[in-house]
Amino acid sequence: MIAAAERGEEVIIAHGGVPVVPLVPAKRRRVRLGLLEVVVSRATIPNFLEFVSEPELAEWSA
């Protein structure tokens, strides 16, 4: 039934021989960043995988 609905075929679920519910594919939603896309750019996101310099490491360890 699911495959048929995904292909666009009309699928009706019945209960006791009475049509109850149509089965249709869900609409896919696009995720949009909106304002966040403008505020946060790749350059403003710190690279947490970079190595920490020895002086910086000493500050964190103190």
Sequence and secondary structure as in RCSB ss.txt:
>XXXX:A:sequence
MIAAAERGEEVIIAHGGVPVVPLVPAKRRRVRLGLLEVVVSRATIPNFLEFVSEPELAEWSA
>XXXX:A:secstr
 HHHHHTT  EEEEETTEEEEEE          THHHHH  GGGS  TTS   HHHHHHHH 
